[in-house]
């Protein structure tokens, strides 16, 4: 019997955006435009199902059909299911962050952590290195979240403590993912192309949660040539606070740490943020609205992204939806609950109150269903026609100072609360104008 038959059933139920149950769709959203934005998000996730995207990408390729498979990251379960539908799989290894879907029949399953590193992450890395058979073709399925859920320090220059501490510092600093993964690659025994050096014939399929064309950043590129350098990684660390960053930078500059591989096979792209944006545009059009795609990814800080999206919203016609994707950066200032999408939502709402524009609304959500530690995927921000916005600008500001956007999401709109989706193609932003009542009927006035 072909082994692929053993890897088709999801052991953990995946989120189905088209499920009609109240737990997956909050019917509190009142305005037709706000409700439609939520519908667009749900259907777009369904159309970007990682299993379907992975199967299609593999079928387009001419790679070996009997393989070992290594699936890493938030989308590992769905990607492995897609691969199993079209390949004969001899053995399989999967590592996912805790709380994400898994599949039955995997030869070896490891649960890691995300976004912080844990002992489980290092146990997964050691198991992965033992699993690799350099004499048999290996197909790698890489998705976002791999960097934290599977790791092994580059010894003897670095140890697990170094990696845990510098990862914590980088995540709190507001450093963009490009910088974070540049550093990670040069401290790891499996990232930055080093994993490919322990395999024989291998091929890689990537579901990307990074900017267009930067596939080497997904999961810190364990099997791909690395265009970054030790010097670049050290320079990034020199800009970060603390003794740990300075110590690691000094070791990288010593001339003793080996550079990452600079050549290797080209990966196959299964899907990325543009796939999600195009799916959203198709659904907006299907609903009878005009889709306006913003043809650049939103990757600045949360304040500038919220400001730009608000400005775009004010210029739209009432039957038009602007669609953007990306992944803004956020600096963690406190111990509250929140995430980048919640911060964009809160800042968008605050701008709406300050400008007295009750005719704009938006949806700001993470495709993986997990926005930081907020317990949400993001939020729909109401316009005047959608429902009352009862937060004041001062209240929103105080929440943001504590990195606690979650505490005010119900006051500015509707939190999007869904299970982890098993997807991960960055964030989706939808903004529109509502033809319903304006500021005086929808917003709580004042800044005090």
N, C-alpha and C positions, 0 to 999 in steps of 0.2 A: 504494500500500500504506500502511496506517495505521502511523504511526511507533511506536505502542506495541509493535508486534511486535519491535522491536529492543531493548527494554529489559526483557526478562523473564528472561534467563539470568544467574545470579550468576557473576561471573568468579572470585571468591574463595569457596571453599566455606564456607557458613555452618554454624554449630554446630547439629546436630540432636539435641536432648535425648533422643529416643527411639531413637537409633542404639544397637544392641546391642553395639558393639565395646568392648573393654576400655579403649581410650583415652578413651572418653567416660563410662565408668562404672567406678569403682574397686571391684572386688569384695572389697577388704580389709575393708570395713565389715561387721562380724560380727553385730551384734544386729539383730533384726527391726525394732525401732522406729527405730534409727539408719538402717537401710537404707531404711525407708519414708520417713523424712524426706528422704533424698536423692532417692527416686523422686518425691516430691511436688514438689521443686524442679525437677527435670528436666521433668516433665510440665507444670508451670505455665508454664515458659518457652515450651514448645511451644504452649500454648494462647494465649499472648500474642504470637504471631508478629506483628511490626510490619507486614508486608505485608498480612496478613489484616485487621488492625485499621484500617489506612489505607484499604484498598479499601472496607471497609464504611462508614467515615466519609464518604468521598467520594460513595459511592452514595446515602447518606442526604441529602446536600446537594443544592442546586439551582444549583450554580455552573456557569460556562462549561465546555464539554466539549472545546474545542480551546484549548490553553494552552501557554505556556512553563512549565517547572517548574524550581524551585530547591530542591534537597534538601541539607540541612546537618546534620552531627552524626554520632554513632555509628550511628544507625539509618537513615542516608540511603539506603543501598543497598536495604534491605528496603522502606522507605516508597516509594521511587521505583518499585520493582517492583510494589507494590500499586497505585500511581497508574496505571502503564502498562497494567495489566490492565483499566482502565475508562475511560481518557481517550485522546484523540488529542493526542499531545505533538509540538509543532512543534520546540522546542529544549529541551535540558536541561543544567543545571549541577549538579554534585555536588561537595561538599567533605566529606571524612571524615578523622578522625585516622589517622595511620599505624597499620597493622596491622588495620584494620577492613575488612569486606567492601566490595567495589565491584561495579558491574554493567557489562555490555557495552553499547555503543551510546550512551553519554552524549556529548552534544555537547562538553562541557568538563568534565574531571575534575581536581580539585585535591586533593592530599594535604596535610593540615595536621598539627598536633601536638596533644597533650593529656597532662597538664593545663597544661604550661608553653607559653608562646608561642614560636614560632620564626620564622625568615625565611620558611619555607613558609606559615605562617599569614597573614603580611602579603601574600605573593604571591597567596594565595587570595582575600583581601579585595579587592585591586586588580582581579583578574580578575572577581570577582563584580560589582563596580560597573560594569565595562565591558560585562558580559553583559546587564544589565537593559535591556529595551526598554520605555520608558514608554508606548508606543502599542499594546502588545499585552497581553492578560490574562496575568498571572503567578500561578502556584500555588506557594506556599511550603510546604515540608515541613520542619518544624523539630523537632529532637530534641536531647537532652543531648549535650554535647561541642562544640556549635557555637561556644561562646564562645571557646574556645582554637584551634579548627582553622581559623577564618576571622576575620580582623580587619583593621581599618584605623583608624589614629589620627585623632582629630578635630583637624585642622590649622587654624590655626597654633599652637593652644594646647598640643598634646601631640604627642610623636613616638613612634616605635616603642620607643625605649629606655625612655621613661617607662612604657609599657604592660607591657613585659617585666619590669621591675624591680618594679613595684607588684603585678603578678600573682604573682610569686615570693613577695613578702612576705606577701600575703594568704593564699596557700595554706599557708604554714608557720605561720600565726598561730592556726589553729583557728577562724577566722571562719566563720560559717555562710554557706551559699550565697546567702541573701537579701542579706547585706551585701556579699559579693564581687560579685554581679551588679549591685547598685545602683551600686557604684563603676565597674564596667566600662562600664555604659551611658553614663555621663557623660563618658567619655574617648574614645569610639568614634564613627566616622563612619557605622557601619552598625548599631549596637545601639540599644536604647532607642527603637525606632520610627523611627529615622532612615532605615533602608533603604526603608521604605514611601514616604517622601517623594520617592524617585527613580523610583518606579513609577507606572503609570497605574492600571488596575483590577487589584487583587490580592486573593487570599484565602489564608488561612493555616490549615494543619492541624498540630496539635502532638501529639507523643508525649512526655508529660511525665515528667521526672525530678525534679520539685520537688513541694512540698506542694500538696495539693488546692486548686484554684482560682487558683493563682498562675502562670498560664500565661505571664505577661509576664516571668517569670524564666528560662524555658527558652531556652537559647542567648542569654540577656540580651535577649530580646524584640526581635529586629531589625525586625519589622514591626508590633509591637503598641504601643498607647498605654502610656506609662510613668507609673505612679502615684507614683514616687519623685522626689525633687528634688535639685538641686545641693547644697542645704544639708545634706540627709541624707547624701549621698555624702561631703561634706567632713567632717561630724561623725564618720563611720566612720573616715576616714583619720586624723583627729586622735587616735584611740585606738591607732593602730598605731605601731610604733617606726621610727626611721630618718629621714634627711633627705628621701628620695624621697617618702614619705607626706606629710610636712609641706609640701614644695614643691608637690605636686599639690593639696593641700587649699587652699593659699593662692591658687592660680590659679582653683580653683572658686569661691572666695569673692570674687574680684575684681570680679564683675559683668560680665565681658567674655565668658565662655563661654556659648554659647546653651543654653537649657534643652531637654530632650528633649520630643517631642510628647506632648500630654496627651489626644488624642482619636484615634479610629481604629475600624476595623471589628473586630467580635468574632471571635475565632478559633474553629475547630472542634477539639474534643478527640478524638483518635484513641484514646488510652488513657493510663492513669497507674498509679501505685502501687496504687490500689484495685483496678484490673483484675487485677493480679498476685495480690493478697491474695485476691480472690474466686475466682480460678482455683485457688489453693492450697487454699482451703476446700472447693471442689468435689471436688478430688482426695483430700483427707483423708477426706471422707465416702464417696467411692467405695471407698476401701480398708477401709471398715468401722469407722473411728475417728470420734470426736466432734470436730468442729471448733469451736474457741473463738476468734473473731476479736477482736483488740484494736482497738477502733474509733478509735484515734488514732495518728498517725504518730510513730515514734521518731526524734526529731531533736535530742536533747540530746547531751551529751558521751558518749564511748564508755564511761566508767566508770559513769555513772548508768544508761545503757541496759542494760549488762550486769547491773548490780545488780537493775534492775526485772525483766528477763527471767528471772533466776535465781529471784527471789521468786515470780513467776508460775508457773514450772515446779514449784516445790516444792508448790504448792497444787492441782495437776492430778490428776485421776483417771488410772489407768494406761492407760485407753483413750481419752485426751483429748490433743489437740494444740492448743496456743495458736499463733495465727498473727498476725504483725505485719509491718508494712512501715515504711519510712522511710529516713533517711540521717543517721546520727550524725555528730558533728564530732570531729575528732582533731587534737591539737597534735603536730607533728613535732618530736621532741626530739633525734633522732640521725640517723645516716646508714645505719641498717639497712634491711632489706626488710620491708615490711608495708603494711597498709591498715586502713580503719576496721572492716571485717568481721572481719579477723584479730584486731584489738585487742579487739573485743567477745567473740569466741570465747575468747581467752586470759584475759580478765578473768572470763568466765563460768566457765571451768575452775578458775581460782584461787579463786573464791568457793565452788565445789563442794568443793574440797579443804579450804578453811578451815572450812566448815560440816559436813564429813564427810558429804556427800550424794552417794553414788555411784549414786543412783537417778534422776538427772536427766541429760538430754542435750539437744543442740540443734544446729540448723543456722543458720549466719549467712553469707549469700552475696549478692554483687552480681549483679544481673540482666544486666549487660553482660559478665560473666565476668572482669572486671578489677578487682581490689581493690588500689588503690594501685600500688606497685612490687613487690608480693609474688610475682607470677607465678602467683597463684591467684585464684579467685573468692571465696574464703572457706574455711570449714571446717565439718565435722561434728565436734562435741565429744562424745566418748564418755561414756556412763555406766558404772557398774560392770559391767553386763551386756554391754556392747559390746566391751570390750577394755581392756587395761591403760593407765592414764594414768601415765606414768613421770616427768613433770615435777614438780618441787617448787615451792612458792609462791615461794621465793627465786629460782629459775631463771626463772620466768615474769616476776617483777618486774624482774630484770636485763635480760631481753629487751625488755620494754616501755620501760624507761628509755632504750634505744638505738633505739626505734621499730623493733624487729626481731621482730615477732610471728611472721614466717615461720619463724624458726629453731626455734620450739617447737611448731608446729602438728602435726607427726607424733607428738609426745609427749603431746598432749592429745586426739588424735582422728585425723581423716583430712582432709588438705587437699583442696579441690575444684579440680582442675586441668582446665580446659576451654579451648578456643579462645575468642577474643572472639566473643560470641554474635550481634552485630548487633542486640541489644536494649538498652534502657536506661530502665527504669521504677523506678529506685531499688533498694533492697535488700529481701530477704525474710528474715525471722527465724521459725524454727519451734522450739518447745521442747516437751518431753514428759517423762514419767517412764517409766522402764523397769521392768518387773516382774521382771527378772533379778536376779542377785547384786548385793549392795550394796557399800558402800565397801571393806570388808576384802578382797574378792576382786578388785576392779577398780582400785583406786588405789594409787599409791606414797605411803606415809605420810610425814609430816614436812614441815617448812618449811625445813630447812637445805640 
